[in-house]
Amino acid sequence: MGTRDQWHVYTFIGDRPVRSLKDKIRALTRRLSQQDLGETLIRINQITRGWANYFRHAVAKHTFDRLGYFIWWRVVRWVKAKRRWRWKDVHRWLRTPTGWRTITADGIELHNIASTAVTRYRRRSRIPTPWATTNQA
């Protein structure tokens, strides 16, 4: 049958909310920040889970992937600067023979925002029309 008789509403994420999220992550992972890694991961997880749950009904999978990439690199660069590590030390910390492990501290794991389930399509037929339908014959 297809979808010719059905209407769908697509919601996209604007540039301003993405920029706002990135600014919050940048504020938490400043180079000179001396916060504990575990506390920072808790706060980053709270922010990203709330943000992703708000936007999970949008066409957002690609945006979530890019934000996950951004957040992972921000945390790695922050830890690298904080501990005065080289890339070899980061590699030793996060690399296993089977691949990369997630960033953890004190049992707290960095939430991967890209793993948020996205339900993109909401049927238009469930939304009532604001116009009164009158049968004029």
N, CA, C and O atoms as CSV, one atom per row, in Angstrom:
chain,resi,resn,atom,element,x,y,z
A,1,MET,N,N,0.822,-1.189,0.000
A,1,MET,CA,C,0.000,0.000,0.000
A,1,MET,C,C,0.869,1.258,0.000
A,1,MET,O,O,0.535,2.216,-0.697
A,2,GLY,N,N,1.948,1.291,0.738
A,2,GLY,CA,C,2.802,2.463,0.749
A,2,GLY,C,C,2.325,3.506,1.735
A,2,GLY,O,O,1.479,3.235,2.587
A,3,THR,N,N,2.875,4.704,1.610
A,3,THR,CA,C,2.515,5.777,2.532
A,3,THR,C,C,1.882,6.958,1.810
A,3,THR,O,O,1.926,8.077,2.321
A,4,ARG,N,N,1.305,6.745,0.659
A,4,ARG,CA,C,0.709,7.850,-0.081
A,4,ARG,C,C,-0.488,8.468,0.641
A,4,ARG,O,O,-0.734,9.667,0.510
A,5,ASP,N,N,-1.216,7.681,1.383
A,5,ASP,CA,C,-2.403,8.176,2.065
A,5,ASP,C,C,-2.124,8.641,3.482
A,5,ASP,O,O,-3.050,9.011,4.203
A,6,GLN,N,N,-0.866,8.629,3.891
A,6,GLN,CA,C,-0.531,8.994,5.264
A,6,GLN,C,C,0.360,10.234,5.271
A,6,GLN,O,O,1.207,10.417,4.396
A,7,TRP,N,N,0.154,11.060,6.255
A,7,TRP,CA,C,0.977,12.243,6.427
A,7,TRP,C,C,1.884,12.028,7.625
A,7,TRP,O,O,1.475,11.430,8.619
A,8,HIS,N,N,3.123,12.517,7.532
A,8,HIS,CA,C,4.076,12.415,8.624
A,8,HIS,C,C,4.602,13.809,8.960
A,8,HIS,O,O,4.723,14.672,8.090
A,9,VAL,N,N,4.906,14.002,10.217
A,9,VAL,CA,C,5.487,15.258,10.671
A,9,VAL,C,C,6.953,14.997,10.975
A,9,VAL,O,O,7.276,14.135,11.793
A,10,TYR,N,N,7.832,15.730,10.327
A,10,TYR,CA,C,9.263,15.603,10.574
A,10,TYR,C,C,9.720,16.799,11.396
A,10,TYR,O,O,9.426,17.947,11.061
A,11,THR,N,N,10.434,16.522,12.462
A,11,THR,CA,C,10.977,17.573,13.306
A,11,THR,C,C,12.489,17.492,13.238
A,11,THR,O,O,13.069,16.423,13.429
A,12,PHE,N,N,13.122,18.609,12.968
A,12,PHE,CA,C,14.570,18.654,12.888
A,12,PHE,C,C,15.121,19.453,14.057
A,12,PHE,O,O,14.425,20.298,14.620
A,13,ILE,N,N,16.361,19.189,14.421
A,13,ILE,CA,C,17.011,19.920,15.499
A,13,ILE,C,C,17.695,21.141,14.911
A,13,ILE,O,O,18.446,21.034,13.942
A,14,GLY,N,N,17.439,22.287,15.490
A,14,GLY,CA,C,18.038,23.531,15.018
A,14,GLY,C,C,19.497,23.650,15.428
A,14,GLY,O,O,19.996,22.857,16.227
A,15,ASP,N,N,20.168,24.640,14.879
A,15,ASP,CA,C,21.579,24.865,15.187
A,15,ASP,C,C,21.778,25.397,16.599
A,15,ASP,O,O,22.778,25.081,17.243
A,16,ARG,N,N,20.844,26.196,17.085
A,16,ARG,CA,C,21.004,26.809,18.401
A,16,ARG,C,C,21.013,25.799,19.543
A,16,ARG,O,O,21.858,25.925,20.429
A,17,PRO,N,N,20.113,24.790,19.578
A,17,PRO,CA,C,20.199,23.795,20.659
A,17,PRO,C,C,21.494,22.973,20.616
A,17,PRO,O,O,22.041,22.627,21.663
A,18,VAL,N,N,21.977,22.665,19.429
A,18,VAL,CA,C,23.229,21.909,19.302
A,18,VAL,C,C,24.390,22.759,19.825
A,18,VAL,O,O,25.253,22.270,20.554
A,19,ARG,N,N,24.395,24.029,19.444
A,19,ARG,CA,C,25.437,24.937,19.911
A,19,ARG,C,C,25.387,25.094,21.430
A,19,ARG,O,O,26.428,25.153,22.084
A,20,SER,N,N,24.187,25.160,21.985
A,20,SER,CA,C,24.021,25.291,23.430
A,20,SER,C,C,24.558,24.061,24.160
A,20,SER,O,O,25.228,24.187,25.185
A,21,LEU,N,N,24.264,22.871,23.629
A,21,LEU,CA,C,24.781,21.644,24.248
A,21,LEU,C,C,26.304,21.600,24.188
A,21,LEU,O,O,26.959,21.248,25.169
A,22,LYS,N,N,26.863,21.958,23.041
A,22,LYS,CA,C,28.318,21.967,22.908
A,22,LYS,C,C,28.959,22.959,23.869
A,22,LYS,O,O,30.021,22.686,24.428
A,23,ASP,N,N,28.318,24.107,24.063
A,23,ASP,CA,C,28.858,25.100,24.996
A,23,ASP,C,C,28.852,24.569,26.424
A,23,ASP,O,O,29.790,24.821,27.180
A,24,LYS,N,N,27.806,23.837,26.801
A,24,LYS,CA,C,27.743,23.254,28.147
A,24,LYS,C,C,28.843,22.215,28.341
A,24,LYS,O,O,29.459,22.153,29.406
A,25,ILE,N,N,29.090,21.405,27.324
A,25,ILE,CA,C,30.149,20.394,27.412
A,25,ILE,C,C,31.511,21.074,27.476
A,25,ILE,O,O,32.383,20.657,28.238
A,26,ARG,N,N,31.691,22.113,26.683
A,26,ARG,CA,C,32.954,22.851,26.714
A,26,ARG,C,C,33.193,23.475,28.082
A,26,ARG,O,O,34.325,23.491,28.566
A,27,ALA,N,N,32.140,23.987,28.710
A,27,ALA,CA,C,32.290,24.609,30.024
A,27,ALA,C,C,32.711,23.585,31.077
A,27,ALA,O,O,33.452,23.915,32.004
A,28,LEU,N,N,32.245,22.353,30.937
A,28,LEU,CA,C,32.609,21.309,31.902
A,28,LEU,C,C,34.012,20.764,31.676
A,28,LEU,O,O,34.638,20.270,32.614
A,29,THR,N,N,34.509,20.844,30.462
A,29,THR,CA,C,35.799,20.231,30.133
A,29,THR,C,C,36.837,21.271,29.725
A,29,THR,O,O,37.596,21.061,28.778
A,30,ARG,N,N,36.867,22.370,30.428
A,30,ARG,CA,C,37.909,23.366,30.183
A,30,ARG,C,C,39.266,22.765,30.505
A,30,ARG,O,O,39.370,21.894,31.370
A,31,ARG,N,N,40.277,23.209,29.836
A,31,ARG,CA,C,41.612,22.623,30.006
A,31,ARG,C,C,42.140,22.767,31.426
A,31,ARG,O,O,42.830,21.877,31.922
A,32,LEU,N,N,41.827,23.865,32.076
A,32,LEU,CA,C,42.352,24.111,33.404
A,32,LEU,C,C,41.401,23.659,34.516
A,32,LEU,O,O,41.667,23.894,35.694
A,33,SER,N,N,40.308,23.018,34.146
A,33,SER,CA,C,39.355,22.559,35.154
A,33,SER,C,C,39.970,21.433,35.977
A,33,SER,O,O,40.529,20.485,35.426
A,34,GLN,N,N,39.864,21.543,37.281
A,34,GLN,CA,C,40.441,20.537,38.172
A,34,GLN,C,C,39.374,19.635,38.777
A,34,GLN,O,O,39.629,18.972,39.783
A,35,GLN,N,N,38.186,19.597,38.186
A,35,GLN,CA,C,37.124,18.741,38.696
A,35,GLN,C,C,37.496,17.275,38.541
A,35,GLN,O,O,38.303,16.899,37.690
A,36,ASP,N,N,36.891,16.471,39.378
A,36,ASP,CA,C,37.088,15.034,39.322
A,36,ASP,C,C,36.430,14.483,38.057
A,36,ASP,O,O,35.374,14.960,37.641
A,37,LEU,N,N,37.056,13.484,37.453
A,37,LEU,CA,C,36.515,12.888,36.226
A,37,LEU,C,C,35.157,12.253,36.471
A,37,LEU,O,O,34.265,12.373,35.632
A,38,GLY,N,N,34.980,11.583,37.598
A,38,GLY,CA,C,33.704,10.939,37.901
A,38,GLY,C,C,32.569,11.938,38.027
A,38,GLY,O,O,31.480,11.707,37.501
A,39,GLU,N,N,32.808,13.055,38.723
A,39,GLU,CA,C,31.787,14.086,38.872
A,39,GLU,C,C,31.455,14.730,37.534
A,39,GLU,O,O,30.294,15.028,37.250
A,40,THR,N,N,32.464,14.940,36.725
A,40,THR,CA,C,32.245,15.517,35.403
A,40,THR,C,C,31.440,14.572,34.520
A,40,THR,O,O,30.560,15.015,33.783
A,41,LEU,N,N,31.732,13.279,34.586
A,41,LEU,CA,C,30.971,12.310,33.798
A,41,LEU,C,C,29.505,12.269,34.245
A,41,LEU,O,O,28.606,12.152,33.412
A,42,ILE,N,N,29.265,12.364,35.551
A,42,ILE,CA,C,27.880,12.391,36.040
A,42,ILE,C,C,27.144,13.579,35.446
A,42,ILE,O,O,26.024,13.432,34.957
A,43,ARG,N,N,27.755,14.745,35.481
A,43,ARG,CA,C,27.100,15.950,34.966
A,43,ARG,C,C,26.913,15.887,33.449
A,43,ARG,O,O,25.863,16.278,32.941
A,44,ILE,N,N,27.911,15.404,32.732
A,44,ILE,CA,C,27.780,15.265,31.277
A,44,ILE,C,C,26.661,14.280,30.946
A,44,ILE,O,O,25.874,14.525,30.032
A,45,ASN,N,N,26.584,13.175,31.678
A,45,ASN,CA,C,25.521,12.188,31.438
A,45,ASN,C,C,24.141,12.779,31.702
A,45,ASN,O,O,23.204,12.520,30.947
A,46,GLN,N,N,24.006,13.566,32.759
A,46,GLN,CA,C,22.712,14.190,33.045
A,46,GLN,C,C,22.298,15.119,31.913
A,46,GLN,O,O,21.152,15.093,31.464
A,47,ILE,N,N,23.218,15.922,31.465
A,47,ILE,CA,C,22.917,16.883,30.400
A,47,ILE,C,C,22.569,16.163,29.102
A,47,ILE,O,O,21.562,16.481,28.469
A,48,THR,N,N,23.392,15.198,28.701
A,48,THR,CA,C,23.168,14.544,27.408
A,48,THR,C,C,21.938,13.649,27.413
A,48,THR,O,O,21.236,13.579,26.404
A,49,ARG,N,N,21.654,12.962,28.516
A,49,ARG,CA,C,20.437,12.131,28.567
A,49,ARG,C,C,19.181,12.980,28.456
A,49,ARG,O,O,18.258,12.638,27.716
A,50,GLY,N,N,19.144,14.079,29.187
A,50,GLY,CA,C,17.985,14.962,29.109
A,50,GLY,C,C,17.822,15.567,27.732
A,50,GLY,O,O,16.712,15.632,27.202
A,51,TRP,N,N,18.916,16.005,27.157
A,51,TRP,CA,C,18.876,16.615,25.827
A,51,TRP,C,C,18.430,15.604,24.782
A,51,TRP,O,O,17.602,15.910,23.923
A,52,ALA,N,N,18.984,14.396,24.860
A,52,ALA,CA,C,18.645,13.367,23.870
A,52,ALA,C,C,17.195,12.905,24.024
A,52,ALA,O,O,16.523,12.653,23.023
A,53,ASN,N,N,16.711,12.792,25.240
A,53,ASN,CA,C,15.310,12.402,25.429
A,53,ASN,C,C,14.357,13.467,24.917
A,53,ASN,O,O,13.275,13.142,24.429
A,54,TYR,N,N,14.737,14.722,25.018
A,54,TYR,CA,C,13.894,15.789,24.493
A,54,TYR,C,C,13.817,15.742,22.968
A,54,TYR,O,O,12.752,15.951,22.387
A,55,PHE,N,N,14.957,15.463,22.323
A,55,PHE,CA,C,15.013,15.497,20.863
A,55,PHE,C,C,14.915,14.122,20.214
A,55,PHE,O,O,15.188,14.007,19.019
A,56,ARG,N,N,14.544,13.086,20.936
A,56,ARG,CA,C,14.537,11.743,20.353
A,56,ARG,C,C,13.424,11.524,19.342
A,56,ARG,O,O,13.452,10.536,18.607
A,57,HIS,N,N,12.454,12.412,19.285
A,57,HIS,CA,C,11.395,12.271,18.293
A,57,HIS,C,C,11.702,13.048,17.019
A,57,HIS,O,O,10.873,13.100,16.110
A,58,ALA,N,N,12.862,13.641,16.947
A,58,ALA,CA,C,13.255,14.393,15.758
A,58,ALA,C,C,14.051,13.486,14.820
A,58,ALA,O,O,14.408,12.361,15.169
A,59,VAL,N,N,14.312,13.992,13.651
A,59,VAL,CA,C,15.202,13.297,12.724
A,59,VAL,C,C,16.604,13.649,13.210
A,59,VAL,O,O,17.200,14.629,12.763
A,60,ALA,N,N,17.132,12.824,14.148
A,60,ALA,CA,C,18.293,13.254,14.898
A,60,ALA,C,C,19.409,12.230,15.000
A,60,ALA,O,O,20.380,12.479,15.715
A,61,LYS,N,N,19.325,11.111,14.335
A,61,LYS,CA,C,20.330,10.074,14.519
A,61,LYS,C,C,21.726,10.559,14.120
A,61,LYS,O,O,22.697,10.312,14.835
A,62,HIS,N,N,21.826,11.234,13.002
A,62,HIS,CA,C,23.119,11.741,12.556
A,62,HIS,C,C,23.647,12.798,13.527
A,62,HIS,O,O,24.841,12.829,13.825
A,63,THR,N,N,22.764,13.656,14.015
A,63,THR,CA,C,23.168,14.677,14.980
A,63,THR,C,C,23.667,14.034,16.264
A,63,THR,O,O,24.664,14.484,16.829
A,64,PHE,N,N,22.989,12.982,16.738
A,64,PHE,CA,C,23.430,12.281,17.935
A,64,PHE,C,C,24.799,11.630,17.723
A,64,PHE,O,O,25.640,11.650,18.622
A,65,ASP,N,N,25.024,11.060,16.549
A,65,ASP,CA,C,26.330,10.468,16.244
A,65,ASP,C,C,27.444,11.516,16.313
A,65,ASP,O,O,28.488,11.281,16.921
A,66,ARG,N,N,27.214,12.661,15.693
A,66,ARG,CA,C,28.222,13.716,15.675
A,66,ARG,C,C,28.461,14.276,17.077
A,66,ARG,O,O,29.598,14.579,17.437
A,67,LEU,N,N,27.392,14.415,17.868
A,67,LEU,CA,C,27.555,14.919,19.229
A,67,LEU,C,C,28.294,13.911,20.110
A,67,LEU,O,O,29.097,14.299,20.959
A,68,GLY,N,N,28.025,12.622,19.909
A,68,GLY,CA,C,28.753,11.598,20.650
A,68,GLY,C,C,30.237,11.647,20.349
A,68,GLY,O,O,31.067,11.515,21.247
A,69,TYR,N,N,30.564,11.837,19.090
A,69,TYR,CA,C,31.960,11.984,18.664
A,69,TYR,C,C,32.581,13.211,19.325
A,69,TYR,O,O,33.691,13.137,19.852
A,70,PHE,N,N,31.877,14.328,19.301
A,70,PHE,CA,C,32.373,15.577,19.894
A,70,PHE,C,C,32.620,15.416,21.392
A,70,PHE,O,O,33.667,15.820,21.897
A,71,ILE,N,N,31.657,14.825,22.100
A,71,ILE,CA,C,31.768,14.681,23.556
A,71,ILE,C,C,32.926,13.758,23.916
A,71,ILE,O,O,33.691,14.052,24.834
A,72,TRP,N,N,33.061,12.635,23.196
A,72,TRP,CA,C,34.144,11.701,23.480
A,72,TRP,C,C,35.498,12.391,23.340
A,72,TRP,O,O,36.364,12.248,24.204
A,73,TRP,N,N,35.681,13.142,22.250
A,73,TRP,CA,C,36.955,13.814,22.034
A,73,TRP,C,C,37.200,14.930,23.042
A,73,TRP,O,O,38.341,15.145,23.452
A,74,ARG,N,N,36.156,15.642,23.449
A,74,ARG,CA,C,36.328,16.692,24.454
A,74,ARG,C,C,36.820,16.106,25.764
A,74,ARG,O,O,37.731,16.655,26.385
A,75,VAL,N,N,36.223,14.987,26.197
A,75,VAL,CA,C,36.623,14.366,27.453
A,75,VAL,C,C,38.045,13.821,27.343
A,75,VAL,O,O,38.838,13.969,28.273
A,76,VAL,N,N,38.367,13.198,26.226
A,76,VAL,CA,C,39.719,12.648,26.060
A,76,VAL,C,C,40.755,13.766,26.072
A,76,VAL,O,O,41.786,13.637,26.732
A,77,ARG,N,N,40.506,14.854,25.360
A,77,ARG,CA,C,41.465,15.958,25.351
A,77,ARG,C,C,41.591,16.596,26.728
A,77,ARG,O,O,42.682,16.998,27.133
A,78,TRP,N,N,40.468,16.689,27.451
A,78,TRP,CA,C,40.499,17.266,28.789
A,78,TRP,C,C,41.332,16.410,29.740
A,78,TRP,O,O,42.168,16.932,30.477
A,79,VAL,N,N,41.103,15.095,29.724
A,79,VAL,CA,C,41.874,14.195,30.591
A,79,VAL,C,C,43.344,14.210,30.194
A,79,VAL,O,O,44.230,14.176,31.048
A,80,LYS,N,N,43.587,14.262,28.905
A,80,LYS,CA,C,44.965,14.298,28.414
A,80,LYS,C,C,45.695,15.541,28.905
A,80,LYS,O,O,46.850,15.448,29.320
A,81,ALA,N,N,45.048,16.698,28.868
A,81,ALA,CA,C,45.671,17.931,29.342
A,81,ALA,C,C,45.787,17.948,30.865
A,81,ALA,O,O,46.779,18.422,31.418
A,82,LYS,N,N,44.766,17.427,31.528
A,82,LYS,CA,C,44.750,17.447,32.996
A,82,LYS,C,C,45.859,16.576,33.593
A,82,LYS,O,O,46.514,16.955,34.564
A,83,ARG,N,N,46.048,15.417,32.997
A,83,ARG,CA,C,47.040,14.476,33.526
A,83,ARG,C,C,48.396,14.579,32.833
A,83,ARG,O,O,49.333,13.850,33.160
A,84,ARG,N,N,48.483,15.491,31.876
A,84,ARG,CA,C,49.710,15.691,31.089
A,84,ARG,C,C,50.144,14.407,30.389
A,84,ARG,O,O,51.304,13.998,30.427
A,85,TRP,N,N,49.172,13.810,29.764
A,85,TRP,CA,C,49.408,12.574,29.029
A,85,TRP,C,C,49.724,12.868,27.582
A,85,TRP,O,O,49.392,13.927,27.049
A,86,ARG,N,N,50.377,11.901,26.960
A,86,ARG,CA,C,50.522,11.901,25.508
A,86,ARG,C,C,49.467,10.963,24.950
A,86,ARG,O,O,48.733,10.320,25.700
A,87,TRP,N,N,49.398,10.889,23.635
A,87,TRP,CA,C,48.412,10.017,23.016
A,87,TRP,C,C,48.675,8.550,23.379
A,87,TRP,O,O,47.741,7.754,23.478
A,88,LYS,N,N,49.934,8.205,23.573
A,88,LYS,CA,C,50.281,6.836,23.945
A,88,LYS,C,C,49.621,6.444,25.280
A,88,LYS,O,O,49.173,5.309,25.443
A,89,ASP,N,N,49.564,7.380,26.220
A,89,ASP,CA,C,48.937,7.114,27.519
A,89,ASP,C,C,47.421,6.952,27.390
A,89,ASP,O,O,46.826,6.092,28.039
A,90,VAL,N,N,46.806,7.776,26.554
A,90,VAL,CA,C,45.362,7.649,26.312
A,90,VAL,C,C,45.078,6.309,25.647
A,90,VAL,O,O,44.111,5.631,25.992
A,91,HIS,N,N,45.898,5.941,24.720
A,91,HIS,CA,C,45.748,4.669,24.024
A,91,HIS,C,C,45.847,3.513,25.009
A,91,HIS,O,O,45.070,2.561,24.922
A,92,ARG,N,N,46.770,3.579,25.924
A,92,ARG,CA,C,46.930,2.543,26.940
A,92,ARG,C,C,45.721,2.487,27.882
A,92,ARG,O,O,45.330,1.413,28.339
A,93,TRP,N,N,45.140,3.651,28.163
A,93,TRP,CA,C,44.000,3.766,29.076
A,93,TRP,C,C,42.714,3.220,28.460
A,93,TRP,O,O,41.947,2.546,29.147
A,94,LEU,N,N,42.464,3.497,27.182
A,94,LEU,CA,C,41.167,3.189,26.573
A,94,LEU,C,C,41.186,2.064,25.539
A,94,LEU,O,O,40.120,1.619,25.116
A,95,ARG,N,N,42.330,1.601,25.128
A,95,ARG,CA,C,42.391,0.602,24.060
A,95,ARG,C,C,42.534,-0.795,24.648
A,95,ARG,O,O,43.302,-1.018,25.584
A,96,THR,N,N,41.776,-1.732,24.076
A,96,THR,CA,C,41.889,-3.145,24.431
A,96,THR,C,C,42.221,-3.908,23.157
A,96,THR,O,O,42.148,-3.336,22.069
A,97,PRO,N,N,42.583,-5.182,23.259
A,97,PRO,CA,C,42.855,-5.949,22.034
A,97,PRO,C,C,41.635,-6.083,21.114
A,97,PRO,O,O,41.786,-6.309,19.913
A,98,THR,N,N,40.443,-5.947,21.667
A,98,THR,CA,C,39.234,-6.085,20.840
A,98,THR,C,C,38.675,-4.753,20.373
A,98,THR,O,O,37.735,-4.742,19.577
A,99,GLY,N,N,39.207,-3.637,20.830
A,99,GLY,CA,C,38.712,-2.327,20.394
A,99,GLY,C,C,38.789,-1.298,21.506
A,99,GLY,O,O,39.484,-1.490,22.503
A,100,TRP,N,N,38.070,-0.210,21.322
A,100,TRP,CA,C,38.073,0.882,22.290
A,100,TRP,C,C,37.039,0.610,23.365
A,100,TRP,O,O,35.942,0.129,23.081
A,101,ARG,N,N,37.397,0.922,24.604
A,101,ARG,CA,C,36.428,0.806,25.687
A,101,ARG,C,C,35.849,2.181,25.980
A,101,ARG,O,O,36.405,3.200,25.572
A,102,THR,N,N,34.731,2.199,26.688
A,102,THR,CA,C,34.108,3.476,27.015
A,102,THR,C,C,34.870,4.154,28.152
A,102,THR,O,O,35.567,3.501,28.929
A,103,ILE,N,N,34.726,5.444,28.229
A,103,ILE,CA,C,35.393,6.209,29.270
A,103,ILE,C,C,34.650,5.990,30.576
A,103,ILE,O,O,33.444,6.224,30.653
A,104,THR,N,N,35.360,5.543,31.602
A,104,THR,CA,C,34.755,5.295,32.902
A,104,THR,C,C,35.637,5.887,33.996
A,104,THR,O,O,36.844,6.067,33.831
A,105,ALA,N,N,34.985,6.181,35.120
A,105,ALA,CA,C,35.709,6.634,36.310
A,105,ALA,C,C,34.851,6.289,37.517
A,105,ALA,O,O,33.695,6.702,37.600
A,106,ASP,N,N,35.410,5.541,38.443
A,106,ASP,CA,C,34.721,5.145,39.673
A,106,ASP,C,C,33.394,4.440,39.381
A,106,ASP,O,O,32.414,4.635,40.100
A,107,GLY,N,N,33.365,3.632,38.340
A,107,GLY,CA,C,32.159,2.902,37.980
A,107,GLY,C,C,31.142,3.709,37.193
A,107,GLY,O,O,30.069,3.195,36.875
A,108,ILE,N,N,31.445,4.948,36.872
A,108,ILE,CA,C,30.539,5.804,36.105
A,108,ILE,C,C,31.019,5.809,34.666
A,108,ILE,O,O,32.181,6.102,34.383
A,109,GLU,N,N,30.117,5.482,33.767
A,109,GLU,CA,C,30.446,5.346,32.356
A,109,GLU,C,C,29.931,6.555,31.589
A,109,GLU,O,O,28.845,7.056,31.880
A,110,LEU,N,N,30.692,7.024,30.622
A,110,LEU,CA,C,30.230,8.117,29.766
A,110,LEU,C,C,29.102,7.602,28.889
A,110,LEU,O,O,29.270,6.625,28.159
A,111,HIS,N,N,27.948,8.266,28.961
A,111,HIS,CA,C,26.777,7.857,28.180
A,111,HIS,C,C,27.002,8.191,26.707
A,111,HIS,O,O,27.377,9.311,26.361
A,112,ASN,N,N,26.769,7.212,25.858
A,112,ASN,CA,C,26.885,7.431,24.423
A,112,ASN,C,C,25.550,7.965,23.926
A,112,ASN,O,O,24.563,7.231,23.876
A,113,ILE,N,N,25.520,9.222,23.565
A,113,ILE,CA,C,24.275,9.856,23.140
A,113,ILE,C,C,23.759,9.240,21.842
A,113,ILE,O,O,22.564,9.306,21.556
A,114,ALA,N,N,24.650,8.646,21.060
A,114,ALA,CA,C,24.245,8.026,19.791
A,114,ALA,C,C,23.444,6.746,20.007
A,114,ALA,O,O,22.798,6.263,19.078
A,115,SER,N,N,23.477,6.193,21.212
A,115,SER,CA,C,22.715,4.964,21.474
A,115,SER,C,C,21.266,5.239,21.847
A,115,SER,O,O,20.515,4.301,22.110
A,116,THR,N,N,20.858,6.500,21.875
A,116,THR,CA,C,19.477,6.854,22.184
A,116,THR,C,C,18.573,6.414,21.046
A,116,THR,O,O,18.842,6.699,19.879
A,117,ALA,N,N,17.501,5.718,21.396
A,117,ALA,CA,C,16.548,5.266,20.380
A,117,ALA,C,C,15.783,6.464,19.826
A,117,ALA,O,O,15.276,7.298,20.576
A,118,VAL,N,N,15.710,6.531,18.513
A,118,VAL,CA,C,15.028,7.639,17.846
A,118,VAL,C,C,13.762,7.102,17.199
A,118,VAL,O,O,13.814,6.158,16.411
A,119,THR,N,N,12.626,7.702,17.528
A,119,THR,CA,C,11.366,7.374,16.854
A,119,THR,C,C,11.014,8.579,16.001
A,119,THR,O,O,10.476,9.566,16.503
A,120,ARG,N,N,11.312,8.500,14.736
A,120,ARG,CA,C,11.233,9.660,13.862
A,120,ARG,C,C,9.824,10.020,13.431
A,120,ARG,O,O,9.470,11.198,13.373
A,121,TYR,N,N,9.036,9.035,13.135
A,121,TYR,CA,C,7.799,9.316,12.437
A,121,TYR,C,C,6.616,9.275,13.397
A,121,TYR,O,O,6.414,8.297,14.117
A,122,ARG,N,N,5.860,10.328,13.391
A,122,ARG,CA,C,4.620,10.356,14.143
A,122,ARG,C,C,3.516,10.567,13.133
A,122,ARG,O,O,3.576,11.488,12.319
A,123,ARG,N,N,2.521,9.726,13.183
A,123,ARG,CA,C,1.440,9.796,12.205
A,123,ARG,C,C,0.641,11.080,12.360
A,123,ARG,O,O,0.286,11.462,13.474
A,124,ARG,N,N,0.367,11.723,11.285
A,124,ARG,CA,C,-0.402,12.972,11.293
A,124,ARG,C,C,-1.875,12.700,11.587
A,124,ARG,O,O,-2.579,13.580,12.083
A,125,SER,N,N,-2.346,11.494,11.287
A,125,SER,CA,C,-3.762,11.206,11.459
A,125,SER,C,C,-4.177,11.238,12.928
A,125,SER,O,O,-5.363,11.401,13.215
A,126,ARG,N,N,-3.258,11.092,13.851
A,126,ARG,CA,C,-3.592,11.124,15.272
A,126,ARG,C,C,-3.767,12.546,15.794
A,126,ARG,O,O,-4.366,12.746,16.851
A,127,ILE,N,N,-3.262,13.516,15.083
A,127,ILE,CA,C,-3.352,14.903,15.504
A,127,ILE,C,C,-4.666,15.471,14.972
A,127,ILE,O,O,-4.895,15.465,13.763
A,128,PRO,N,N,-5.528,15.958,15.857
A,128,PRO,CA,C,-6.822,16.461,15.370
A,128,PRO,C,C,-6.644,17.744,14.563
A,128,PRO,O,O,-5.748,18.541,14.839
A,129,THR,N,N,-7.475,17.930,13.599
A,129,THR,CA,C,-7.419,19.126,12.766
A,129,THR,C,C,-8.058,20.292,13.515
A,129,THR,O,O,-9.072,20.099,14.186
A,130,PRO,N,N,-7.496,21.490,13.420
A,130,PRO,CA,C,-8.067,22.639,14.123
A,130,PRO,C,C,-9.275,23.228,13.414
A,130,PRO,O,O,-9.974,24.061,13.991
A,131,TRP,N,N,-9.538,22.822,12.187
A,131,TRP,CA,C,-10.642,23.373,11.422
A,131,TRP,C,C,-11.856,22.479,11.536
A,131,TRP,O,O,-11.747,21.254,11.484
A,132,ALA,N,N,-12.975,23.077,11.688
A,132,ALA,CA,C,-14.222,22.300,11.778
A,132,ALA,C,C,-14.573,21.781,10.388
A,132,ALA,O,O,-14.494,22.508,9.398
A,133,THR,N,N,-14.954,20.536,10.336
A,133,THR,CA,C,-15.340,19.958,9.046
A,133,THR,C,C,-16.851,20.041,8.933
A,133,THR,O,O,-17.583,19.501,9.761
A,134,THR,N,N,-17.299,20.721,7.901
A,134,THR,CA,C,-18.747,20.843,7.647
A,134,THR,C,C,-19.017,20.272,6.290
A,134,THR,O,O,-18.285,20.532,5.335
A,135,ASN,N,N,-20.053,19.503,6.201
A,135,ASN,CA,C,-20.451,18.911,4.920
A,135,ASN,C,C,-21.455,19.834,4.253
A,135,ASN,O,O,-22.628,19.863,4.626
A,136,GLN,N,N,-20.997,20.574,3.282
A,136,GLN,CA,C,-21.883,21.476,2.532
A,136,GLN,C,C,-22.104,20.860,1.168
A,136,GLN,O,O,-21.172,20.671,0.385
A,137,ALA,N,N,-23.351,20.556,0.906
A,137,ALA,CA,C,-23.672,19.931,-0.372
A,137,ALA,C,C,-24.620,20.755,-1.181
A,137,ALA,O,O,-24.989,20.363,-2.287
